[in-house]
Amino acid sequence: MIENYKGWDITLNWDNKDYLKSGTSKRNFFNQSEKWIGVDLNGQKIYGSSLKEIRHIIDYPTLHSK
């Protein structure tokens, strides 16, 4: 874990071995849009390309809803 921000554990996603699936090349694994991952106490996950983006998603979730 890199930091805890407002109850979210934020870390780099690259160390997550579960993210790799069979047939996935290493080049595709380092997807910049999913470089960082935030996980809250309920297990909800958010992904971002930077620590700043993850914090912004946590602070302004309605701007990032799909």
N, C-alpha and C positions, 0 to 999 in steps of 0.2 A: 504494500500500500504506500502510495506517495503522500497522500494527505487525506484528512477527514474534513469535508466541507459541508456544513449544515446537515450533518447526519449521513452524508454520502461518503463511502469509501472510494477514493479515486486512485487508479493505478494505470500503468501501461498495459495494454492488451497483448503485447507481443509475447509475454511469457506464458500465456494461457494455452496449454497443449490441447485442450478440448476444442479450441477454435479451428485447429487443423483437421481437415477431412481428407479422406483418401482421394488422390487425384489433384489435390491443391498444390500448386507450385509455390515455392518459397517467395517468389516475386509477387504473386497475388496475395500472399499472406500479409505482407506489410502494406496493407491498404491504409493510406493516410487518413481517410474519413473515419476509420474505426481504430485509430492508433491508441486512443485513451478510452477507458471504460469507467463508468461510475455505477455503483451498486448501493441501493438504499437498504434499510433494515427489512423491508418486505421482499427483497430479491429483485426489485425492478431494476433494469439495466438501461443505461444511456451510453451512447458512443459519440465521440468527437475527435477532431483532428488535433486538438490542443487542450491543455489544461484550462486555458482561458475560455475556450468554447464550452467545455463541460460545466464550468462555473456559471456561464451565461445561461445555459440550458436549465440549470438548477434554479437560478434566480428568476428567469422569465420563461416558464414552461409553455405558456400559451403562444409565444412567438415561434415555438419549435414543434408544435403539435402537427401531426400528419392528418 
